[in-house]
Amino acid sequence: MSDDEQKVDTARAARLFDVRRVIGGLFTVYGVIVTLLGIFDSQAEIDKAAGVRINLWIGLGMLALGLLFLLWQWLRPAEAPEASDIPPADAAGANKVGE
């Protein structure tokens, strides 16, 4: 494997495990579910919330937040750290920090 291929694989792995993707995906999925529940709320459920369609509003907020996280991840993708930025590991595999 060449050095360029290894850099591409490392960058791809960094983007795959970007926490913004996980958070954005979860908020988007839950936002869609809660929004759908809010659209189909019964009058009794709306009356419990003092006449506010709380599921609808919270679902739309979650959906917006999830899409913002995904947009942020798409506009500014994660980059793999340079090899010089990673501290060397000792024999046990732990990074030596603070030495």
PyMOL commands that set and color helices and strands:
alter all, ss='L'
color gray80, all
select helices_A, chain A and resi 3-16+19-39+43-48+54-75+83-85
alter helices_A, ss='H'
color red, helices_A
deselect
rebuild
show_as cartoon
